Amino acid sequence: MNSTPTSRTLIVRRLDRASERIARALEFAAIVVALAAPLYAQATPTPGTTPTKRFETGIVVGGDWLQANALPLDRDAMQSVDFSVSLRRQTWALDGGWLRVARDLSTVQGVYFSAGPLLHLGPVLFIPAVGVFGGQAQESRDSTGFDFVAGQGVIGHTPRYSYSSSAAGGGSVGITVEVPIYRMIGFRAVASEWLFAGAPLAGDRTRTIVGAGLSLRVK
């Protein structure tokens, strides 16, 4: 029996799901920018300097909460976040930082680097980027759980989890949308699609990340 059509169907379905997640992430980013627009209108620019230019050059630090599309997190653990330092030179940005992606049964965390162009639409700064990741992946699987039949034929399940951890790598495509709101402070929305490598993540390597945070130009 030829399994090629089935394999192609699975690939197409995975690509469709990834496209849907990215579309939802971009919609979220657009909503966040729309909500931040009134804050931008209240900003007071430094004489001779437009607000956008404050973020297109120099060093910008930031942090983001990245659990927006994966709530609730069904465990007592730190949620998905990142912290970054961005070197910007008018037409491009080079970022480095620490990333944590938490899901109900897995955690991926480590350092990342990304790079991309700086694009403007009025006061809004768009930064599409590609990134690489190196760190650790951890996952729990219900590998030895068992089913049982209770009274009146009710079927239940008792989970028994096995834990695995290993080094992990990965790559991403994503976009950051940044709006200056007050002096050197900016508000930003982020969305990205990550593909991770690492033994614990076999069969579950993609992560869509959506969130929002703040930027601060320090130099």
Backbone torsions as a table, in degrees:
resi	resn	phi	psi	omega
1	MET	NA	130.1	-177.3
2	ASN	-82.9	122.0	-177.1
3	SER	-96.2	0.6	-175.8
4	THR	-59.7	-46.2	178.9
5	PRO	-58.3	-39.0	179.2
6	THR	-64.2	-42.7	179.5
7	SER	-62.7	-41.7	179.4
8	ARG	-65.4	-39.1	178.9
9	THR	-62.0	-42.1	179.6
10	LEU	-64.0	-40.3	179.5
11	ILE	-63.6	-44.1	179.6
12	VAL	-61.6	-42.4	179.7
13	ARG	-63.2	-41.3	179.1
14	ARG	-65.1	-40.1	177.5
15	LEU	-64.8	-39.0	177.8
16	ASP	-62.8	-43.5	179.6
17	ARG	-64.1	-41.2	178.6
18	ALA	-62.9	-40.6	178.8
19	SER	-63.8	-40.3	178.5
20	GLU	-64.0	-40.9	180.0
21	ARG	-65.3	-41.5	179.0
22	ILE	-64.5	-40.4	179.0
23	ALA	-62.0	-43.3	178.0
24	ARG	-63.6	-38.4	179.7
25	ALA	-64.3	-41.9	178.6
26	LEU	-67.1	-36.0	175.9
27	GLU	-62.4	-41.3	177.7
28	PHE	-61.5	-44.0	-180.0
29	ALA	-61.1	-41.1	179.6
30	ALA	-63.7	-39.8	179.1
31	ILE	-64.8	-43.5	-179.2
32	VAL	-62.3	-42.9	178.9
33	VAL	-62.7	-40.6	179.2
34	ALA	-62.8	-39.1	179.3
35	LEU	-70.3	-29.4	-178.7
36	ALA	-82.3	-14.1	-176.8
37	ALA	-56.4	-43.2	178.3
38	PRO	-61.0	-33.0	178.0
39	LEU	-66.8	-39.4	177.7
40	TYR	-62.0	-39.2	-177.7
41	ALA	-62.3	-24.5	-179.2
42	GLN	-90.6	-5.0	-177.1
43	ALA	-68.2	149.3	178.5
44	THR	-112.5	103.8	-176.7
45	PRO	-71.2	150.9	174.2
46	THR	-69.5	137.3	-178.3
47	PRO	-52.8	130.8	177.9
48	GLY	83.2	1.2	-178.1
49	THR	-132.3	123.6	176.4
50	THR	-77.0	149.7	-176.8
51	PRO	-56.6	-40.1	-176.9
52	THR	-61.4	-38.4	-176.7
53	LYS	-63.9	-21.0	177.8
54	ARG	-62.9	-25.7	-174.1
55	PHE	-108.7	-2.3	-178.3
56	GLU	-96.0	-6.6	175.3
57	THR	-137.1	156.5	176.7
58	GLY	95.0	-156.9	-179.3
59	ILE	-115.0	128.0	-178.5
60	VAL	-122.9	126.1	175.1
61	VAL	-104.7	153.8	-178.1
62	GLY	-161.7	168.7	176.2
63	GLY	-148.8	147.0	-176.6
64	ASP	-136.4	143.6	168.3
65	TRP	-92.8	127.0	-167.9
66	LEU	-122.3	26.1	-176.4
67	GLN	-100.9	7.8	-169.3
68	ALA	-57.9	-35.9	-176.3
69	ASN	-99.5	11.1	-178.4
70	ALA	-138.7	51.4	178.1
71	LEU	-111.7	149.5	-5.7
72	PRO	-77.8	155.7	173.2
73	LEU	-87.2	110.5	-170.5
74	ASP	-85.7	53.4	172.9
75	ARG	-167.3	159.0	-178.3
76	ASP	-87.5	89.2	-177.3
77	ALA	-154.7	161.2	175.4
78	MET	-61.9	136.1	-178.4
79	GLN	-78.5	179.7	-177.4
80	SER	-72.6	131.1	-179.0
81	VAL	-149.2	166.1	166.2
82	ASP	-146.4	155.8	175.8
83	PHE	-133.8	133.8	-171.1
84	SER	-141.9	159.4	170.2
85	VAL	-124.4	128.1	-175.2
86	SER	-119.8	125.5	173.7
87	LEU	-97.7	121.0	-173.9
88	ARG	-122.4	138.1	-177.4
89	ARG	-134.9	60.8	173.6
90	GLN	65.7	-50.8	-176.8
91	THR	-112.8	-7.1	-179.5
92	TRP	-148.8	162.4	178.8
93	ALA	-137.7	139.8	175.6
94	LEU	-122.2	118.4	-175.5
95	ASP	-113.9	149.3	172.0
96	GLY	-144.6	147.9	-179.3
97	GLY	178.5	-163.4	-178.2
98	TRP	-117.7	134.6	-176.1
99	LEU	-127.0	137.5	173.4
100	ARG	-130.8	126.5	177.6
101	VAL	-120.4	110.5	-176.5
102	ALA	-109.2	134.0	172.4
103	ARG	-128.6	175.9	-174.0
104	ASP	-55.7	-39.3	-174.7
105	LEU	-122.1	11.2	-178.3
106	SER	-150.1	157.4	174.6
107	THR	-141.7	132.6	172.1
108	VAL	-123.8	127.5	-179.7
109	GLN	-150.3	148.5	-179.5
110	GLY	164.2	-161.6	-177.3
111	VAL	-98.2	153.1	178.2
112	TYR	-142.2	158.3	173.6
113	PHE	-134.5	141.4	179.1
114	SER	-144.0	158.6	-179.8
115	ALA	-148.0	148.4	178.7
116	GLY	-175.5	170.9	-179.8
117	PRO	-79.6	159.8	173.5
118	LEU	-102.6	120.1	-178.2
119	LEU	-119.6	142.2	-175.3
120	HIS	-115.0	142.7	167.8
121	LEU	-138.9	93.2	-172.2
122	GLY	62.6	-131.5	-179.6
123	PRO	-79.5	-7.5	-174.1
124	VAL	-89.3	135.2	179.6
125	LEU	-108.5	123.9	177.5
126	PHE	-106.5	131.5	-179.8
127	ILE	-128.6	86.2	171.1
128	PRO	-72.0	143.4	-174.1
129	ALA	-152.9	156.4	168.8
130	VAL	-113.4	146.0	-175.3
131	GLY	-138.1	162.3	174.6
132	VAL	-128.2	154.5	-173.4
133	PHE	-137.3	145.4	171.7
134	GLY	-143.7	130.2	-177.8
135	GLY	178.2	-135.0	-174.2
136	GLN	-131.7	142.7	175.3
137	ALA	-120.4	136.3	178.3
138	GLN	-131.4	139.8	178.7
139	GLU	-150.6	145.3	173.0
140	SER	-111.2	136.8	178.8
141	ARG	-128.5	141.9	175.9
142	ASP	-81.0	76.2	-170.9
143	SER	-90.2	-25.3	-177.0
144	THR	-124.6	20.1	177.2
145	GLY	-68.6	165.7	-178.0
146	PHE	-142.7	152.2	175.8
147	ASP	-91.2	154.4	176.5
148	PHE	-145.9	160.6	178.6
149	VAL	-112.9	118.6	179.9
150	ALA	-92.0	-169.2	-179.9
151	GLY	-59.4	146.9	-179.9
152	GLN	61.4	27.6	174.4
153	GLY	73.8	15.8	179.1
154	VAL	-75.1	126.4	-178.6
155	ILE	-93.5	130.8	177.6
156	GLY	-126.4	178.0	-179.4
157	HIS	-142.6	134.5	174.8
158	THR	-108.7	111.3	-178.1
159	PRO	-78.0	145.4	172.2
160	ARG	-135.0	112.7	-171.4
161	TYR	-95.3	141.2	169.3
162	SER	-108.1	147.1	-173.8
163	TYR	-116.2	136.7	177.3
164	SER	-138.1	151.0	-178.8
165	SER	-149.4	142.0	177.9
166	SER	-161.4	171.0	173.3
167	ALA	-66.3	150.6	-177.5
168	ALA	-141.8	151.1	173.1
169	GLY	-129.2	174.7	179.7
170	GLY	-177.7	174.2	177.1
171	GLY	-145.7	161.6	-174.8
172	SER	-149.9	160.3	163.2
173	VAL	-127.2	142.5	-177.9
174	GLY	-168.0	-177.8	179.4
175	ILE	-146.7	141.6	172.4
176	THR	-116.0	133.4	177.8
177	VAL	-116.5	119.3	-170.2
178	GLU	-123.2	135.0	-179.7
179	VAL	-127.7	125.0	175.1
180	PRO	-69.7	135.2	-178.2
181	ILE	-119.5	-32.0	178.3
182	TYR	-160.8	115.8	179.3
183	ARG	50.5	-114.0	-176.4
184	MET	-96.3	14.8	-177.9
185	ILE	-106.7	135.3	178.4
186	GLY	-129.0	156.3	175.4
187	PHE	-110.3	139.6	-177.3
188	ARG	-141.2	150.5	173.2
189	ALA	-115.4	141.8	-177.3
190	VAL	-130.3	146.0	175.7
191	ALA	-149.5	135.5	-179.8
192	SER	-155.8	158.5	176.1
193	GLU	-119.6	120.9	-177.5
194	TRP	-110.3	145.0	171.1
195	LEU	-122.4	117.5	-175.3
196	PHE	-107.8	148.7	173.0
197	ALA	-115.0	140.6	-178.3
198	GLY	158.9	135.7	-174.5
199	ALA	-52.8	-41.3	-178.0
200	PRO	-64.3	-20.0	-174.6
201	LEU	-98.0	12.1	-178.8
202	ALA	-54.6	126.5	-178.8
203	GLY	84.4	-3.2	-178.2
204	ASP	-150.3	63.1	-169.3
205	ARG	-96.9	-15.6	-176.1
206	THR	-95.0	146.1	175.6
207	ARG	-139.6	125.2	171.5
208	THR	-95.5	130.1	-175.1
209	ILE	-121.0	127.2	178.2
210	VAL	-135.4	135.5	179.0
211	GLY	-173.3	-166.1	-177.1
212	ALA	-152.1	158.3	-179.6
213	GLY	-167.4	-161.5	-177.3
214	LEU	-124.6	150.2	175.3
215	SER	-121.4	148.5	178.1
216	LEU	-139.3	119.2	175.1
217	ARG	-80.0	123.5	-176.4
218	VAL	-108.2	-11.1	-179.0
219	LYS	-155.9	NA	NA
